Amino acid sequence: MAIAAHELIDLTDQDWRAHGKCSETDPDLWFAVGAREHKAAKVICRTCPVKDACLAYAMDAPVDHGIWGGLTERERRRYRRQAGVSGWRSVLASQG
């Protein structure tokens, strides 16, 4: 059985941040307001080994700015609204 790269990383105490692909890029990319920048950030997120932990952090905190786990702040708000009492994880699981 293969183990995904993100499963090999200890995700306690936000240690996952050091393993994110975003740590290798200009931080401004993740907090830009333009669609072009959002698209570029999302391309990097797709192959990030800690994408799931990043998204969970942003959804649980909640973080209301920037690209986290491959989603914009608007996309994260939409998932929270859709989920209601069932929680955001159920909405994302049903979509993918």
C-alpha positions in Angstrom: 0.0 0.0 0.0 1.4 3.4 -1.0 1.5 6.2 1.5 0.8 9.7 0.3 3.5 12.3 1.0 1.3 14.4 3.2 0.7 11.3 5.4 4.4 11.2 6.2 4.5 14.7 7.6 3.8 15.4 11.2 0.9 17.9 11.1 0.9 18.8 14.7 1.4 22.4 15.8 1.3 23.6 12.2 4.6 22.0 11.3 3.0 21.3 8.0 3.6 24.9 6.9 7.3 24.3 6.5 6.5 21.6 3.9 4.1 23.6 1.8 5.1 24.5 -1.7 4.0 28.1 -0.8 7.1 28.3 1.4 9.2 28.2 -1.8 7.4 31.1 -3.5 6.7 34.8 -3.1 4.2 35.2 -0.2 2.4 38.0 -2.1 1.1 35.5 -4.6 -1.1 33.9 -1.9 -2.6 37.1 -0.8 -3.1 38.9 -4.2 -6.5 40.2 -5.2 -6.4 39.3 -8.9 -7.8 36.3 -10.7 -4.5 35.8 -12.6 -2.6 35.5 -9.3 -5.3 33.2 -7.8 -5.0 30.9 -10.8 -1.2 30.8 -10.4 -1.4 30.0 -6.7 -3.9 27.2 -7.3 -1.7 25.6 -9.8 1.0 25.3 -7.2 -1.5 24.1 -4.6 -2.6 21.2 -6.7 0.7 19.3 -6.2 1.4 20.5 -2.6 1.9 17.6 -0.2 0.2 19.5 2.7 -2.8 20.9 0.7 -5.4 19.1 2.9 -3.8 20.3 6.2 -3.6 23.8 4.8 -7.3 23.8 3.8 -8.3 22.3 7.1 -6.4 25.0 9.0 -8.0 27.8 6.9 -11.5 26.4 7.3 -11.3 25.7 11.0 -9.6 28.9 12.0 -11.4 30.4 9.9 -8.9 32.4 7.8 -10.7 35.0 5.8 -7.9 36.1 3.3 -5.6 34.5 0.8 -5.4 31.2 -1.0 -5.2 28.3 1.5 -5.5 24.6 0.4 -6.2 25.6 -3.1 -9.3 27.7 -2.4 -9.8 31.5 -2.3 -11.5 33.2 0.7 -14.8 33.4 -1.4 -14.7 29.6 -2.2 -14.1 28.8 1.5 -17.0 31.0 2.6 -19.3 29.3 0.1 -18.4 25.8 1.4 -19.1 27.0 5.0 -22.5 28.3 4.0 -23.4 25.2 2.0 -22.4 22.9 4.9 -24.4 24.5 7.7 -24.4 22.2 10.7 -23.0 19.2 8.8 -19.6 20.9 8.6 -17.4 21.9 5.7 -15.7 18.6 5.4 -19.0 16.9 4.3 -19.5 19.4 1.5 -15.9 18.9 0.1 -16.2 15.1 0.5 -19.4 15.0 -1.5 -17.7 16.9 -4.4 -14.7 14.9 -4.8 
